[in-house]
Amino acid sequence: MSITTPDGFVAAGVAAGIKASGALDLALLATDDGRPVPTAATFTQNLACAAPVQVSREHMAANGGRATAVVVSSGNANAATGDRGRADAVAMCRLAADGLGVAEDQVLVCSTGLIGIPLPMAPIEAGIPRLVAARAGGPDAGADAARGILTTDSGRKEVLVTYPTFTVAGMAKGAGMLAPNMATMLAFLTTDAAVEPGPLADLLRSAVADSFNSMTVDGCTSTNDTVVLMASGRAGLSDPNVVATAVTEACADLAGQMAADAEGSSRIFQVQVVGARSDGEAHRAARKVADSLLVKCSINGADPYWGRVASELGSAGVEFIMDRLTIAYGGTTVCRGGIEVAHDHAAVADHMAGPLVSIECGLGLADGTGVVMGVELGYGYIDENRTTS
């Protein structure tokens, strides 16, 4: 399993010295022949977006949706760093482009780590030429790249989705500040399917909406979030709907890995809302429950306190009638018509004790549906985030 599994891609990861630990902190994903390929990207909606996001947006607008490489630094977000930060992000692209022999706007740039601290450019300027020289195909190079993008993650996050005529691979980082749009995360995907830039952008937006944008850890949206999808076309044409399904599957898998690795968390929960006036209202209601600190505490304590769920649904800003509400945990209904009903308490307790808790909410109004994944609020999250990290 590697980001380089789809035909046409190489990768690398090196330790440049950004991280005091000596861990890998630069990564590269590139085409194996230096030619630009159809590329799509989605970025954070945070207005305090980091310099790399600003530069990558500009490059995507200039290159017509075709890129050759992405260069990534970890350990420093290059966010809230002003003109110097933008110049440093541009310099990272230029260094990679020079090494690859391509135009500067064919290189995208991402950074992740601490906010408000200028990038240490001396090790980066020395490291990127080594990074470019180290690029290779195969799982070892892909694993190095997947390690080079990590910060507080406990390990690599990778995925491979194989179809008869093409493959999709991905790598990602993210363990905190996870909330749309998108989530604190970087994700990079490759496919050897042939898809033109316009359709590729459409299918990535859809895949992100159904995966990374349907996950929350702490309700905090990062300054650096980026998802990039590159398509080499080496496998030839495939049904666009099938490619979209595969990309969505890969994104959903990576999103699940992020939620499972959330800082200090040991339990994931999924909120499903049905019967809303629209899918949008259902998603909004599900997110309100998933973001609730009180609900997160209940999940941590394995306590099926459905009153907290009802309260969040009623204050979600969507149409809501208490007398039509149903709530179930793991398929066991605990509330119907807005009041508690007799139920199997042991079955609910068993479900709540597991690693994945399902909360199903019915609003009884129409046919809108929405699902959001969240994680408990545990002591480990506070320990990780009570100081700069």
N, C-alpha and C positions, 0 to 999 in steps of 0.2 A: 504494500500500500504506500503510494508516494505521489506527490504533486507532479512528478515527472512520468507517471505511468501512461497517460495519454500521449500518443506519438507527437513529437515536435517540440518538446520542452526540456529545458535543463534548469538546474537550481544549484544553490550553494549557500553555506552559512559559515561565518568565521567569527572569531573573537577579536574585536578591534580595540577593546579597552574602555568602552562606554560604561560597562558594568564593572564595578570594583571587584566583583566575585571572580572575574575572568571567564564567565559563561559566554556562550555565543551571543552576539548582539548585533550582527549585520546579516541580512539575508537577501538573496536575489532569486527572482523567477524570471526566466527569459525564453525566447524562442531559440531553438537549437541552431538555426541558420542566420540569425540576426535580422530576419525579415519581420515587418509588422504584421500582426494578425488581427482579425476582428476582436475588439475588446469592449466590455461594458463595465461600468462602475457605478456604485451608489455610495453616497457619503452621508455623514452625520447631518442632522437638521439643526444642530446646536449653532446659534449665531456666533458663539465664541469659538468657531472652528479653528483648528490649528493650521500653521503655515503649510505643512505637507498637503492637507486637504485643499487649501486654496490653490496651490501650484498644480496638483493633480487635476482638479476641475478645469483649470486653464488649459492644461495639456490635452485633456479629453476633448475640449471644445476646438482645439487647434488641429488635432490629428485625425479628425473625421471618424473617430471610433476605431482606430487601428493603432496598436501599441506593440512594442518589442519586449519591454521588460518592466518589472517593478523592483525598486530597491527599497529595503526596509531597515530601519534602525530601531532597537529596543533598549529601554532603560531611561529614555528621555523623550517626552512627547513633542518637543519643539512647539509647544502651545503657549500663548500669551508671551511671545518673544519678539513681537513687533517686526520692524523692517529687517533686523538682523536674522530673525527666524525665517522669513521668506527668502532672504539671500542664501541662507544655509540650505534650505530645502532645494532651491534651484541648483546650488553647487553640488548636492548629492546626485541630482539628475544628470548634471553635466559630467561629473566624474564617471558615472556608469555609462553614459552615452559615448564618451570618449573611448572607454575601454572596449565597448561593443562595436564601435564604428558606426553609430546610428545617429539620427537627429535627436536633439535634446527633448523635443516634445513627444518623442516616441517612448520616453521613460516616465513612469509614474513613480511617486515617492510616498512612503508612509512612515510614520514614527509612532512609538507608543512608550509610555512611561510617565515620569513626573512632569507636572505642568509648571510653567513659569520659570524654567531654568534654561538658559541658552545651551544649544548643543555643543559638546566638546568636539570641535571640528578637526583638531589635529589628528586624533586617532581615526576619525572617519575618513579624512583625506588619505591617510596611509592605508586604511582598511579596505576601501572600495576597490582599488586596483587589485588587491589580493583576492577579494571576493569575486570579481569578474573572472580572474584567471582560474579560480577554483571551480567554475561552473561545470556541471556534468549531468548526464542522465543517470538513471538508476536510483534505487531506494536509499543508498547512503547519502547521496547529495540531497535528496528530498528530505530525509530526516534531519540533516544539518540545517536546512532552510526552516523546517518546522520548529526546530529548537531556537533558531536565531530570532524569532519574532516574539518569544514568550517574555512575560514579566512575572506576575504573581501566580501564573498557572502552575499546577502541580506536575504537568507533563505535556507532551505533544498532543495536539488535537488534529487528527487526520481522518480522511474518509475516501473511499473508493466505491463508485457505483458503476457496475459493468452491465452493459446491454449487448445484445448480439452484434450490433454494427458499430458501436462506439463506446467510449468510456468517459466518465467524469470523475475528477479527483479534486480534493480540497485539503487545505490546511488552515488553521485558525488559531487565534489567541483570544482569551477573554475569561475573566473570573470574577470581576466586580464592575461597578458602574454599568450594569447591564440593563438598559431600558431603551426602547425605541425613541426617536428613530435614529439610528439603529440600536445597537446595543453596545459598553467600552470594549470594543472588539475590532479585530482585523480579520478578514477572511479572504483567501485567494483560491480561485477555482480554475481548473483547466479542463478542456475537452478536446478531443480530436474530431468531433462532429463539425460539419461545415455549416456555419450559420453567419449570415451577414450582420453588420453592426446594428442596424435598426431592430430586427427581430431579436438579436441577442440582448439588447438593452431592455426590450419589453419582457422577455422571459426572465431576466435577472430581477427586474423590479417585482414581478409576480412571485418569484421564488423567495425573495427577501421578505415580502409582505407576509407570506405564509410560514416563515421560519424565524429569522432573527427579529422581525418586528412583532412577533407573537411570543416574546419571551421577556421576562423582567426579573432582575435580582433585587434591585434596591431603588428603582424609580429614578435613577440618575443617568442622564445621557451624556456621553463623553464628547470631547472636543475633536477626537481623531478618527472616529468610526469610518471604516472603509471596507467595501466588498468589491473585489475585482474578479471578473470572469474573462478568460482568454480562450479563443477557439482556433485551433491550428488548421482545421479542415482536412487533416490527413486521412480521416476515415471516410470522407465523402459525405454526400447528402444523407440526412436522416429526417424522419417525420419531425417537424418542429414541436409538435405537441408531446412527442415522446422525449425529445431533448429537454423540454421544459419540465416534464415530470422527473427526469433524472436529476436535473439541477436542483429542483425543489427538494428532492429526496436527500441530496448531498448537503444542502443548506440546513435542512431539518435535523440531520444527524449531527452536524457541527454545533447547531444551537443546543441540542440535547447534551452534548459533551460539555458545553460551556455551563449550562445550568447545573449539571452534575458536579462540576468543579468549582462552583461558586464559593467565594471566600467564606470559610467557616461553616459551610452548609453540609448536611448529610441527608437531607430529604427534599425531594422535588414534589411540587403539587401542580395539578392541571385544573384550570377552571373552565368549564364548558357552559356557555349560556345558550339556551334555545328559547324559541317562542318570543323573541324580541320583534320590534316593529321593522327592523332592518338588520342586515349583517353588521353594518357600522355601529348601530346601537348595541348589538350583542357583544361586539368586540370591546367597545368602550366599557360596558358593564363588567365583562370578564376581567379587563385590565384593572378596574377599580378594586375588585376583590383581590386580584393577584398582588397589587401594590400595597394593600392594607398591612400596616405593621401589626395590627391586632390579629388579623387572620394569620400572618406569618408566625406570630408567637404561638397561636393555637396549633399550627402545624408542627412547630418545634416541640410543643408539649403533648402532641398526639391527642389533642382535646377537640372533639367534634362540636365546637360551640357554634352552632349554625346561626345563632342570633347575630354574630358579628358579620357573617356573610350577608344576611338579609339587610342589615343596616347599610353595608357598603353598596349593595344593589340599589337600595332606595335613594342613595345620595349620589348616584353615578351620572346624573344629568340626562337620563333616558326615561322614556315612558315606563311607568311602573305602577302596578296595582297589587297591594299586599295580599289581598284575598285570592289572587291567582297564582301566588308564588309556590313553587316546589323546590326543595333542596335535597340532594342525596349525596352520600359519601360512598364511593365505590359501588354504586348501584343500589344501595340501601336507602330508601327514602326516609328522611327524618322530619321533614316539614312538608305539609300539603295544605293548600288554601291559606298559607300564611301562619299556620299554627303547628306545633309539634304533633306528630302522630306516633302511635305505638310502632316500635321497630325492634329489630334484633341488635341489641346493644353490643353483644359479643362480636358480631360480624363487623360492625363499624369499628370497634376497637382493634380488631385484627387488621383491618384495612389501614387504619391510621398509623399502625406500628410499622408498616412497610416502607420501602424506600421511595415509592411513588404514590401519592395520594390524589385521588380524583374527586373533584367537587362538581356535581352536575346541578345546574340551576335552570329552572323553567319559569319563564315570565308569563306564559299563557296568553300572549297578545297577538302574535302573528307567526311567521316562519323564519325570522332572522336568527342566524347562528354565529357563534364566535368562540374561539378557544385561545387561551393565553396560558403559557407555562410560567411558573414562579418557583421560588425556593423559600424555605423557612428562614426565620431570623434567629440565628444562634449566637452563642457567646463568641465563637471564633471570628465572626464578621466584625464585631466590635474590636476584638483584639487586633485584627489586621488593619483596621481603618482608624483607630483612635489616634494614630500619629501619621505623619506623611508617608504615603506608600504608593 
